[in-house]
Amino acid sequence: MPGIPGAECYGSRGVAECPAGEAVHEFSLAQDMVETLRRVATEHKASRVAKVRLRLGDFTHVDPETLTFAFEVACRGTVLEGCRLEIQRIPTVVRCPGCGWEGGLTLDDYFCPACGRFGFTVVKGREIELESMDIPDVGDVPAPSQETPESDGKPCTK
């Protein structure tokens, strides 16, 4: 999946290192995003950015409203000020290691509906990927492929 260069995995600093229950990770994530987006905007000699597209997995537990607010704050005084953050939500999909069943579950589901085994592997829903940004007079700026936690089955270490 394409993404913004340098945006390999925001989960490593923005989500994984934050204690559970704190909303602070959205602000850290927004600051990291803005830093990367400013660099890309500079490379394209942009005086402003109109829109940024982000793929956000439900399993990240990042609150989209809080992230949007944090993003707006982090953009102040930069070429990104006034830019719209467009978030595409990615539902969580899990796989049973016992029978291979795949599907979506709620956070209260612990057992496979097909075989009754406890526990799952997350297949989709961990994405936090800057997909593209819209720069007036340049257009949509996609980024090259990037590694995400679900792409190689290993935790993000970037």
Backbone as numpy.savetxt, mean C-alpha at the origin, in Angstrom:
# Nx Ny Nz CAx CAy CAz Cx Cy Cz
3.25 -6.12 -10.90 2.40 -4.94 -10.90 3.29 -3.71 -10.90
3.02 -2.75 -11.78 3.83 -1.55 -11.82 3.66 -0.74 -10.55
4.64 0.09 -10.29 4.58 0.96 -9.13 5.61 2.07 -9.26
5.60 2.99 -8.34 6.53 4.11 -8.34 7.93 3.62 -7.97
8.98 4.03 -8.69 10.33 3.60 -8.35 10.67 4.00 -6.92
11.30 3.10 -6.18 11.68 3.38 -4.81 10.56 3.12 -3.82
9.41 2.67 -4.31 8.26 2.43 -3.43 8.06 0.93 -3.26
9.15 0.21 -3.10 9.09 -1.24 -3.09 8.18 -1.80 -2.00
8.28 -1.25 -0.81 7.44 -1.78 0.26 7.34 -0.78 1.38
6.23 -0.12 1.48 6.04 0.81 2.57 5.69 0.09 3.85
5.33 -1.18 3.76 4.99 -1.93 4.96 6.16 -2.08 5.90
7.39 -2.04 5.41 8.54 -2.28 6.27 8.70 -1.21 7.33
8.46 0.06 7.00 8.57 1.11 8.01 7.20 1.61 8.41
6.27 1.67 7.48 4.98 2.27 7.75 4.04 1.41 8.55
4.19 0.10 8.52 3.23 -0.75 9.20 3.91 -1.72 10.17
4.89 -2.46 9.71 5.42 -3.57 10.49 6.07 -3.16 11.80
6.68 -1.97 11.86 7.38 -1.58 13.08 6.50 -0.84 14.08
5.25 -0.57 13.75 4.37 0.17 14.65 3.66 -0.79 15.59
3.59 -0.43 16.87 2.86 -1.26 17.82 1.40 -1.37 17.42
0.80 -2.51 17.69 -0.60 -2.74 17.35 -1.48 -1.72 18.06
-2.53 -1.28 17.37 -3.49 -0.38 17.96 -3.16 1.09 17.80
-2.02 1.45 17.29 -1.68 2.85 17.11 -1.93 3.26 15.67
-2.50 4.47 15.50 -2.78 4.99 14.17 -1.61 5.77 13.60
-0.50 5.81 14.32 0.66 6.59 13.91 1.24 6.07 12.60
1.08 4.80 12.30 1.70 4.26 11.10 1.18 4.91 9.83
-0.05 5.40 9.81 -0.57 6.09 8.62 0.24 7.35 8.33
0.65 8.07 9.39 1.43 9.29 9.20 2.84 8.97 8.72
3.45 7.95 9.27 4.77 7.53 8.82 4.71 7.07 7.37
3.68 6.31 7.05 3.49 5.83 5.69 3.31 7.00 4.73
2.49 7.98 5.11 2.25 9.15 4.26 3.54 9.93 4.02
4.35 10.10 5.06 5.61 10.82 4.91 6.56 10.09 3.96
6.64 8.77 4.09 7.48 7.98 3.18 6.99 8.08 1.74
5.66 8.03 1.57 5.10 8.14 0.23 5.45 9.49 -0.39
5.26 10.55 0.36 5.52 11.90 -0.15 7.00 12.06 -0.50
7.89 11.53 0.31 9.32 11.59 0.01 9.63 10.93 -1.33
9.08 9.76 -1.56 9.30 9.05 -2.83 8.66 9.80 -4.00
7.44 10.25 -3.82 6.73 10.96 -4.88 7.41 12.28 -5.25
7.94 12.98 -4.26 8.67 14.22 -4.54 9.90 13.94 -5.39
10.60 12.85 -5.09 11.79 12.48 -5.87 11.41 12.20 -7.32
10.34 11.45 -7.51 9.90 11.11 -8.87 9.42 12.37 -9.59
8.69 13.23 -8.89 8.22 14.48 -9.50 9.41 15.33 -9.94
10.45 15.39 -9.13 11.66 16.15 -9.48 12.33 15.56 -10.72
12.40 14.23 -10.79 12.99 13.57 -11.96 12.24 13.93 -13.24
10.94 14.18 -13.12 10.11 14.50 -14.29 9.91 16.02 -14.43
10.67 16.79 -13.63 10.61 18.26 -13.68 9.18 18.78 -13.50
8.44 18.14 -12.60 7.05 18.51 -12.35 6.97 19.72 -11.42
6.07 20.63 -11.74 5.82 21.75 -10.84 4.65 21.45 -9.92
3.88 20.43 -10.30 2.78 19.98 -9.44 2.36 18.57 -9.85
1.70 17.88 -8.93 1.17 16.53 -9.17 -0.33 16.59 -8.92
-1.12 16.07 -9.85 -2.58 16.15 -9.74 -3.19 14.99 -8.96
-2.66 13.78 -9.19 -3.27 12.61 -8.58 -2.23 11.53 -8.37
-2.41 10.76 -7.28 -1.55 9.61 -6.97 -2.47 8.41 -6.76
-2.09 7.27 -7.35 -2.87 6.04 -7.19 -2.11 5.07 -6.29
-2.84 4.55 -5.29 -2.26 3.64 -4.32 -3.11 2.38 -4.23
-2.46 1.22 -4.25 -3.14 -0.06 -4.01 -2.92 -0.40 -2.54
-4.02 -0.59 -1.80 -3.94 -0.78 -0.36 -4.72 -2.03 0.05
-4.00 -3.01 0.55 -4.63 -4.26 0.98 -5.34 -4.12 2.31
-6.48 -4.78 2.43 -7.25 -4.74 3.67 -6.49 -5.35 4.84
-5.62 -6.32 4.57 -4.90 -7.01 5.64 -3.81 -6.15 6.27
-3.50 -4.99 5.65 -2.50 -4.08 6.22 -3.05 -3.36 7.45
-4.36 -3.31 7.56 -5.04 -2.62 8.66 -4.73 -1.12 8.66
-4.36 -0.59 7.50 -4.17 0.85 7.35 -5.54 1.46 7.08
-5.90 2.46 7.87 -7.19 3.12 7.70 -7.10 4.12 6.54
-7.89 3.93 5.47 -7.80 4.81 4.30 -8.11 6.28 4.61
-9.07 6.54 5.48 -9.40 7.94 5.81 -8.26 8.61 6.56
-7.66 7.90 7.52 -6.54 8.46 8.27 -5.34 8.66 7.35
-5.10 7.69 6.46 -4.00 7.81 5.51 -4.21 9.00 4.58
-5.43 9.19 4.10 -5.73 10.32 3.21 -5.47 11.64 3.92
-5.91 11.74 5.17 -5.66 12.96 5.94 -4.16 13.18 6.14
-3.45 12.13 6.55 -2.01 12.22 6.78 -1.28 12.60 5.49
-1.73 12.05 4.37 -1.13 12.36 3.07 -1.30 13.84 2.75
-2.51 14.37 2.97 -2.76 15.79 2.72 -1.85 16.67 3.56
-1.67 16.31 4.83 -0.79 17.07 5.72 0.66 16.98 5.24
1.12 15.79 4.90 2.51 15.58 4.46 2.81 16.29 3.14
1.80 16.51 2.32 1.98 17.16 1.02 2.12 18.67 1.11
1.73 19.26 2.22 1.76 20.73 2.36 3.15 21.29 2.08
3.17 22.34 1.26 4.43 23.00 0.95 5.30 22.28 -0.05
4.76 21.25 -0.72 5.51 20.50 -1.72 4.79 20.57 -3.07
5.39 20.02 -4.11 4.73 19.96 -5.42 3.50 19.08 -5.38
3.34 18.33 -4.29 2.18 17.45 -4.15 0.99 18.12 -3.47
1.17 19.33 -2.97 0.08 20.02 -2.27 -1.13 20.14 -3.19
-2.29 19.73 -2.68 -3.53 19.76 -3.46 -3.75 18.51 -4.31
-2.80 17.61 -4.31 -2.90 16.38 -5.10 -3.95 15.45 -4.47
-4.65 14.72 -5.31 -5.68 13.78 -4.84 -5.09 12.39 -4.71
-5.31 11.76 -3.55 -4.88 10.38 -3.33 -6.05 9.46 -3.66
-5.85 8.61 -4.67 -6.88 7.65 -5.09 -6.46 6.27 -4.58
-7.28 5.71 -3.68 -6.93 4.44 -3.07 -7.78 3.31 -3.63
-7.12 2.29 -4.16 -7.81 1.08 -4.61 -7.64 0.04 -3.51
-8.75 -0.37 -2.91 -8.71 -1.36 -1.83 -8.58 -2.76 -2.42
-7.71 -3.57 -1.81 -7.49 -4.94 -2.23 -8.00 -5.85 -1.12
-9.04 -6.63 -1.38 -9.57 -7.50 -0.32 -8.59 -8.60 0.06
-8.70 -9.04 1.30 -7.84 -10.12 1.79 -8.32 -11.45 1.22
-7.40 -12.22 0.70 -7.66 -13.58 0.23 -6.66 -14.49 0.96
-7.19 -15.58 1.52 -6.34 -16.52 2.25 -6.39 -17.89 1.60
-5.38 -18.72 1.90 -5.32 -20.09 1.39 -5.12 -21.03 2.58
-5.86 -22.13 2.57 -5.69 -23.16 3.59 -4.48 -24.02 3.22
-3.50 -24.15 4.11 -2.33 -24.99 3.80 -2.67 -26.48 3.77
-3.83 -26.85 4.32 -4.23 -28.25 4.34 -4.85 -28.72 3.03
-5.89 -28.02 2.60 -6.64 -28.48 1.42 -6.50 -27.57 0.21
-5.89 -26.38 0.38 -5.71 -25.47 -0.74 -6.88 -24.54 -1.01
-7.93 -24.61 -0.18 -9.08 -23.71 -0.36 -8.60 -22.27 -0.32
-9.14 -21.43 -1.22 -8.84 -20.00 -1.22 -10.13 -19.21 -1.18
-10.09 -18.12 -0.44 -11.25 -17.25 -0.38 -11.04 -16.14 0.62
-12.08 -15.34 0.77 -12.05 -14.24 1.71 -12.71 -14.65 3.01
-12.16 -14.17 4.10 -12.70 -14.45 5.42 -12.72 -13.18 6.24
-13.44 -13.20 7.34 -13.40 -12.08 8.27 -12.28 -12.31 9.27
-11.98 -11.32 10.07 -10.93 -11.46 11.08 -11.32 -12.45 12.18
-12.61 -12.81 12.25 -13.07 -13.76 13.26 -13.01 -15.21 12.79
-12.68 -15.43 11.52 -12.61 -16.79 10.98 -11.20 -17.35 11.18
-11.13 -18.48 11.89 -9.83 -19.09 12.16 -9.69 -20.48 11.53
-10.82 -21.05 11.11 -10.82 -22.42 10.60 -11.27 -22.45 9.15
-10.65 -23.31 8.36 -11.00 -23.45 6.94 -12.44 -23.94 6.82
-13.25 -23.25 6.00 -14.63 -23.69 5.81 -14.74 -25.01 5.03
-13.66 -25.40 4.31 -13.70 -26.63 3.52 -13.25 -27.86 4.31
-12.16 -27.73 5.08 -11.63 -28.91 5.76 -11.56 -28.78 7.28
-11.80 -27.58 7.80 -11.80 -27.38 9.24 -10.44 -27.14 9.87
-9.38 -27.11 9.07 -8.02 -26.89 9.60 -7.89 -25.48 10.14
-7.09 -25.32 11.19 -6.83 -24.02 11.79 -5.70 -23.31 11.05
-5.87 -22.02 10.77 -4.81 -21.19 10.20 -4.84 -21.09 8.69
-4.31 -19.98 8.20 -4.30 -19.68 6.77 -3.00 -18.99 6.37
-2.73 -18.99 5.07 -1.66 -18.19 4.48 -2.33 -17.05 3.74
-1.86 -15.83 3.95 -2.44 -14.69 3.26 -1.90 -14.65 1.83
-2.81 -14.67 0.85 -2.46 -14.66 -0.57 -2.50 -13.25 -1.13
-3.52 -12.48 -0.75 -3.68 -11.09 -1.18 -4.18 -10.28 0.01
-3.87 -9.00 -0.05 -4.39 -8.10 0.97 -3.31 -7.40 1.77
-2.04 -7.71 1.49 -0.93 -7.04 2.18 -0.34 -5.89 1.37
-0.90 -5.62 0.22 -0.34 -4.62 -0.69 -0.40 -3.21 -0.10
0.69 -2.51 -0.22 0.76 -1.07 -0.03 1.69 -0.61 -1.15
1.10 -0.31 -2.30 1.89 -0.03 -3.50 1.48 1.28 -4.14
2.45 2.16 -4.31 2.23 3.35 -5.11 2.22 2.88 -6.56
1.09 3.02 -7.21 0.94 2.50 -8.56 1.36 3.50 -9.63
0.89 4.74 -9.51 1.24 5.76 -10.51 0.89 7.14 -9.96
1.37 8.15 -10.67 1.05 9.53 -10.33 0.77 10.29 -11.61
-0.17 11.24 -11.54 -0.55 12.03 -12.70 0.10 13.41 -12.58
0.99 13.70 -13.54 1.69 14.98 -13.57 1.14 15.77 -14.76
0.51 16.93 -14.51 0.02 17.74 -15.63 1.13 18.02 -16.63
0.81 18.01 -17.90 1.75 18.23 -19.02 2.68 17.05 -19.26
2.69 16.05 -18.38 3.50 14.85 -18.59 2.57 13.66 -18.74
1.53 13.60 -17.91 0.57 12.49 -17.95 0.79 11.52 -16.80
0.27 10.35 -16.99 0.36 9.31 -15.98 1.78 8.73 -15.97
2.41 8.71 -14.80 3.77 8.21 -14.68 3.73 6.87 -13.95
3.81 5.76 -14.70 3.83 4.45 -14.05 5.24 4.16 -13.55
5.34 3.16 -12.74 6.65 2.78 -12.25 6.92 1.33 -12.63
8.18 0.91 -12.60 8.50 -0.48 -12.94 7.97 -1.44 -11.89
8.06 -2.71 -12.21 7.61 -3.75 -11.28 8.31 -3.60 -9.95
7.62 -4.02 -8.90 8.19 -3.95 -7.56 7.86 -5.21 -6.80
8.71 -5.54 -5.86 8.47 -6.70 -5.00 7.58 -6.27 -3.85
6.59 -7.06 -3.57 5.72 -6.82 -2.43 5.70 -8.08 -1.58
5.24 -7.99 -0.33 5.28 -9.18 0.53 4.60 -10.39 -0.08
3.49 -10.20 -0.79 2.79 -11.36 -1.31 3.37 -11.86 -2.63
4.27 -11.10 -3.24 4.79 -11.52 -4.53 5.79 -12.65 -4.40
6.51 -12.71 -3.27 7.49 -13.78 -3.12 7.20 -14.66 -1.90
6.12 -14.37 -1.19 5.73 -15.18 -0.06 6.56 -14.94 1.20
7.47 -13.97 1.16 8.32 -13.67 2.30 7.97 -12.29 2.86
8.23 -12.05 4.13 7.98 -10.71 4.68 8.88 -9.69 4.00
8.40 -8.48 3.91 9.17 -7.42 3.29 10.37 -7.08 4.16
11.54 -6.96 3.55 12.75 -6.64 4.29 13.38 -5.36 3.76
12.71 -4.66 2.87 13.29 -3.44 2.28 13.11 -2.27 3.18
